[in-house]
């Protein structure tokens, strides 16, 4: 068992580069942050238990490719239910299918726990700021006196820095579903503007101007209306697919088809991007170098899960270029090569004398390229009059 403690203690004050002649001492505070692998003891002593485990998309079995893989969640909830005292508040932080809360009673029949849903709405790269300045805190509980008391107890934790007006309480199933729907709606906006981008290319309209015009409508807003290569990351696709699977299990095929189209449009945006690159290079990449700037799915992170760049690199490799050069300011080069090496197209590319190379410098990656593709919107890839631009290479 490993235990780590965070202590708050006093230190001597300094002034004019010298220690003060006297120091004010204060008693050491008790540790309030403990890391442990002793789950039974920790859970048995807890008043509130937060469950925040990974819930990816199932890769095999019934519902593979759409349903949520609840294996890790099941293991943890079984252990928590076994060791928690009656009346313990159990909080779902993981993104779970709607009606998951009722499953907790199965593990220990006859023992009452207050189950709350408290999903997080934190974005990669800005998670701490999103928590400190949350636009809403969502707490779902059962519609019982005990459930309301549990929700009030959890709300009091957030109330120390979140205004009461931003703490939303609902029934537990509404909270579970709201997390899925929030991500699905954001993904839908990205797919919607990308569909309009295709129309703009055929008509001569400017998608940025269209987005600015419609974003001025307060009923629509400006967020998530930037056309591009589609969304990536560990949340949007997973949660849209989970919503698809939920609709299918509820025998709502039209609803399932609607949300499945959001995923199809996202794939269309990536395929269309690659097609435009190939068309711009006279429909052949043979003997040419193509540079990909950005590998993470989002700027200011090194998160490569469901990265659009990987799909684009995979498609480019099938065209047999001389070189695919990759640069990302935050991702570890060895990690990029490990992930890229996992698809068969690379072996086929190498058999034709081509290669994929990861660079430590953006300008070196772009040197001699026939095309430079910006696949992650890092600020350093933007051109300004004062910067050395890639056109000068």
C-alpha positions, 0 to 999 in steps of 0.5 A: 500500500502506498500512502502520500500526504499533502501537508500545509505548514509554515515557513520562515518569511524572508526580506531583503534577501535575509531571514527575518529575526523571528518566525511565526510558527503554526501547528501543522495541519492534518493531511487532507489529501491521501493517495492509497490502493487500500480501497476497502478501508478507504471506502468504508471510512468515506461519507462520499465516494466518487467513481471516475473510471474510463468508459470507452466504446465496446470493441467486441461483443453485442453493441461493439462499436457503439455501446459503452464498455462498462467493465471497469465501472462494474468492477469498481461499483461492485467493490464500492457496494461491498465495502461502503457503509449503508447511507454512503453517497455514491457519485457517478463522475464517469460518463455512463448510459442513462439508467446506470444508477439503478444498477448499483442496487444489484450488487448489495440488495437490501442496503441503501445507498444514495446514488448521485450523477455528477458528470463533469464538463471539462475540456482537454487542455482547459480542465482546471479552468473549466472546473474553477469557472464552471458554467454549470454543475449538474447533480442528479438524484432520486426524488426522495428526501434522502436523495435530496439531502445527498444532492444538497450535501454534494452541492455544498462542496461546489458552493464554496466557489461556484454561484448557487445559480450555476448548480443545477439539480435534476433527477438522476437519469436526466443528469446521466443523459444530459452528459451524453446529449451535451457532447452529442450536440457539440459534435452535431454543430461541428458536423453541421458546419462541415456539411455547409463547408462542402456546399460553400466550395461548390457555390463560391460562398465563404464558410467563415463568412457564413459562420460569422453571419449565423453565429451573430444570431443569439439563438445559434451563437458562435461556438463550434462553428469553425469548419475543418477536418472534424472532431476527435478526442475521446468524448464526442464520437464515443458519446454520440455512438452511445446515444445511437445505441441507446436509441436502438435499444429503445427501438427508436431507429429514426433517432439512431439514424439521425445521430449516426449521421453526425458520425458519418458527416465527421468522416466525410469531412476528413475524406473530403480534406484528403481528396482536396489535397490529392486533387491539388497535387494533380491527383498523385502523391508519387514522388512528393513530400507532404507535411502534417502539422499537428498530431494531437486532436486538439491544440495545447494538448498531447492527447492523440485519442481519435486524432483526425490527423491519424486518419488523414496520415493513413489515407495519405499513405495509401497514395504512395508519397515519397515522404509524410513528414509530421510535426507536433509541438507537444506530442512525443515523437516516439509515441507518434511513430508507435501509433502510425506504425500500427496500420498496414498502409505504412508497410505498403508505403515503405515497400514502395520506397516511401516513409513517414518521418517525425520532426522536432522542428516545424520548418525542417518538417516543411522543407521541400514539401509539396503540401503543408497540412495543418491538422491541429489548430496550434497558435504557432501554426498561424501566419501573422505579418511579423512571423516567418511564414511557411510560404517563404520556405 
